[in-house]
């Protein structure tokens, strides 16, 4: 059998946290196209009914050294007033992308929030980031639908470092031949 062991090496770190109550809450956010802070409603994204491309998002860059080999958790309160999506999985969303060099494992995890009319609700999701990651970002807003979405209390955390030892946990423990001088418990 495989012996699986995981060590926790550090506690939760807050990578990003904004309430979206004032203009300074937009600091550290990239690619904001027309999203605005509205008193009591947080950061509001709007896609007009006549928009040719129903897309309005912003992104938060995530440094590779802060997310590598960690569990990223994203939470926010979201209020939705969107028409029918162009495809069933589009509408309001939160999405994390993390990647590294060519040929390395990438992560793309999105939390579909939906369309229609939804009052404020808390949305949370997590994803594990591989140790090959050099950069990442959180994207949030509207994709493939028209209307408005508001976000407040957005928080991104990186939880304890996970050190999986399943590849080496039993190394040197198994000893098929006692006394042969090739290692294992019986040769000590």
N, C-alpha and C positions, 0 to 999 in steps of 0.2 A: 504494500500500500504506500501511498504518497503521504508524507508528513508535511502538513501545510502550517506555516507559522508566519505571522505578520507582527512586526514591531511598530509601535507608534513613536516617532521621534520628536514631534513638536505639536503645539496646540494650534487652534484656529487663528488665522490671520485675516483681518478685514482688508481686502484689496481695494474696495471702492464702496462708498456709502453716500447716498444723496437723498434728501427729502423732496427736492424740486420745489422749494418755496421762494427762492430768490435767484437772481441772475448768476451769482457766484457758484450756484449748484451745477452750472453747465461746465465748469472747469474740469478738464480731463476727459471730455467727451468729444469725439471726432465726428465729422460728417453729419452735422445737424442741418437738415434742409427744411427750414420753415417750422420746425417744432418750437413751441414757445411755452414759457412758464405762465400758467394761469392761476391766479389766487384761489386757493382752496381745491384746485383740480390737478396740481402737479404739472408734469411736463406733457403737453398735449401735441399729438401728431394728427395732422389732418390730410386726407386725400380727397379733393373735390370730386363731385359726381362726374364732371366732364374730363377728368384726368385721363390722358392717353396711357400713361404708365402708372398704375395704382401702387406706388411704392413710396414710403416715407419712413426712413429709419435713421437711427444714430448708432454709433459704436463707441465702446470703451476699450481702448487697447489694454492688453494684459501682458506684462513682461514674462518671458519664458522662465527666468530664474525664480519667479514668484509662484508659478503654477505647475512647473515640471514635477512629475511624480506625486501629485497631490489630488485630492478630491475637491473640485470646485463646486460650490453651491451658490445658486443665484435665487434671490427672492425679491418680490416687488408686489405692490398693490396695483391693480389694474382695473380700469373702467372702460368698457367697450360700447361703441355705438357705430357698428359697421354694417354695410349692406352685404349681399351675397358675395362670397369669394369667387375668384376666377377658377380656382381648383379647390377641392374640398379640404385640403390641408393648409390653405392659406388664410390670412386674416391677421389678427394681432398675434405677435410672437416675441419670444426671447430666444436667442440662439447663441451658443458658444462654439467657436472654431479655434482649434489649436493645432499647430503643425511645426515641422522642422525641415531639415534638408531633404533633398530628393531621395526617395526610397524609404523614408521613415514613416512611421505610423502617424496619421492625422486623426483628429477627433472633430466631429460635427454633430452637435446635439442641440435639438431645438425643442422648446416647449410651446406647443400650439395652444393659444389662448382662445381663439374662436372668433366668431362674428355675431351679429345680432345685437341686442341690447343687454348688457350685463352691468349691474351695479358694482361698486368696488369689491374686489375679492383678492385674497392673497394667493400668489402663484409662487411655487418653489420647485426647483429641480436641481439635480446634481449630475456630475460626470467626472470620471477618473481620467486624468491627464497622464500620458506615458512619459517616460524619462527622456525621450528623444526630442521633446518639444523645445523650440527656441522662441516662439512668439504665439500670441493668440489675441482674441477679442471677443467681446460680447456685443451682439447686434440686437436692437430692440426697436419696436415700432409696428408699422403696417406693411404687409407684403401681400399684394394680389387682391386687395379689397378697397372700397371707398367708404369714407366716413371719418370718425375720430376715435382715437384711443388715448387714454391718459395713464401715465405711470407716476407713482410716488413711492417713497421709501424703498428705493432700489438699493440692494446690498449684494456684494459679491465677496464670498469668503473662500479661503483655501484651508481646508482641514488638514489634520495630521498627515505627515508624510507616511506613505505606506511602503514598507520594505518587504516585498514578497520573497520568501526564501525557499519556495517549493523546488527550485532547480538544484539547490545545494544542501537542503536541510538534512538529508540522509547520507550525504557524501562522507565517506570515512567511517560510517557506523556499521554498514553491512560487511561481513567477513565470511566468505564462503569456505575458506580453508584456514583453520587455526594453525598458528605457528609458522606460516610460510614467509613471514617478514615483509608482507606487502600491505600492511595496514589493517585497520579495523580493531574492534575491541579485543579480540583474542590474541593479538600480537603485541600487546603492551607489556 
